[in-house]
Amino acid sequence: MTDHHMNLIRIVYFSRNVAAVPDAEMRHEFDRILNVSRINNARDDVTGALMFNNGVFGQVLEGPSVAVEDTFERIQMDDRHNDITLLDVSPVTERGFSGWSMGFVGEKGLKISLGETAAARDFDISLLSGQDIYRTLHSLMLRNERAVRVA
């Protein structure tokens, strides 16, 4: 079934990381989370992207409404998150992240995109609107995709 025949929605939220682990261990944990998310999202026809900076996650999820809502419910039950704040839930006619079961942008990618703003100690993803998170992730994922094609 094509996206045009589905009831597609987009959810944008932020949450705070509660896992107090060293940086090296955190990178390993991110890899594990991303691998599991990519498998689950591909299975459930959910697409999107995740960013992380200074202990805060910003994420966009999109796809069939039931699948996106179920995914978001699993995230809310995950004890690695707290202060989960839903910024936007909107019906959409097409996906912004159709090529990514779960794209990821960490601190380095945000610093490249946002410059000194992201490098500042007090930069907080939770201060962004849902549209800001969506636009930032979408722009960075497209830039990364173009860079991979050129390389």
N, C-alpha and C positions, 0 to 999 in steps of 0.2 A: 504494500500500500504506500502511496506517495504521501508526502507531507501535506499536500493540498486536501487530502481526504481525512486527515486526522484533526483532532481537537488539540492543537499545539499551544503550550504555554511556556512562558519564561519566568523563572524565579531568580531574583538577585538578593543575596543576603551577605551579612558579615558575621563573624564569630571570633571569639578570643581563644587562643590556644592555651590549654591548661597543663599541658605536658611539660614539666620542668626537666628537660634533658639537655646534655651537652650538644653543641652544634654538630659534631660528627655523627652522633647518634640520631639527631633530628633529621639530617640529610637522608640517612638510611630509612628512617620512619616515613619521610615524604615519599621516597621511592616505593616503599611497600604500599602506602595509601594510594598513590597514583596508579600502581599496577592493578590493585584490586578494583579501584574505581573504574579504570578503563575496561576491565573485563565485565564488570557488572553493568556499566553504562552501555557498552556495545550490545550486551544481551537484552537490555531493556529499551533500546533505541533512544537513550538519553545522550545529549551532547552538551558541551559547555567548557568552561575554563575556571581555573582557580589561581588566585594570587595570594602571596604571603609576604608580610613585612612587619617587623617589630611586634611579633606575637599576634597579629590579626590576619585572619583569612577573609578574603572577599571572593565570592563565587557566583557564577552564572550557571544555571541549569536550564535546559530547554528540551522539549520533546512532547510526547503525548501526555496529557494532563495527569492521568492516573499514575504513569511511570515516574513523572517528575515529582508529584506529591509523595509517592512512596519513597523515592530517593531522599527527598528533603526530610521525611519523617525518620529515616534511618540516621541521617546526619544529626538530627535533634536528639536522638537516643545515644549518640556516641559521646562517651565521657571525656574525650579529648577536647571537646568544645564547651564553651559556656558563653553567656551573653549573646546568644544567637538572635540576631535582629533581622527580620524580614523587611527588605527595603522596597521590593516591587514584585508583584505577581501580575502578569499581563498575558492576554491571549496574543499570539503572533501568527502571521500567515506564512512566515518562513524563518528558518534558523539562521542565526548569526554565526554559529560555530559548527556548521554541518560536517566539517572535516575533522573534528576533534571529539573523541569520546570523553576526553578530559585533558585539555591543555593546561599547562602550568607556567606561571611566571613567578620567580622568587625575587629576593632583594636585588640581585644583580640586574635582572631585566627591568625592574621598576626604576632603578637608579639610571639606567640608560634612557628610559622613556621620560621619566619625570625629573631627571637631573638632580640638582641639589635638594629639591623638595623631598625626594625619597631618601636621600642620604642624611637628612636632618633627623636627629634623634627623636624628635617629637612627631614625625610624620605618622599619621594614624589612618589606615584604610577606613576605619569606622566613621571618619569625618566626611567621606565621599558619599554622594547620592548613589542610588541604584543605577541611574543613567551614566554617572561618571565611572563607576566600576565596570559597567558593560562596555562603554566606549574605550576605556583604557585596555581592558583585556582583549577586546576585538582588534584594536589597533596593534597591540603587541603580538598577538597570535598571527595576524597577517604579515607583519614585519618578519617574524621568525620563519614563517612558511616561505616567504620570498628569499630570505637569506639561505635557507636549505636548498632551494632550487638553483640558486646561483653557485653555490659551493660545489 
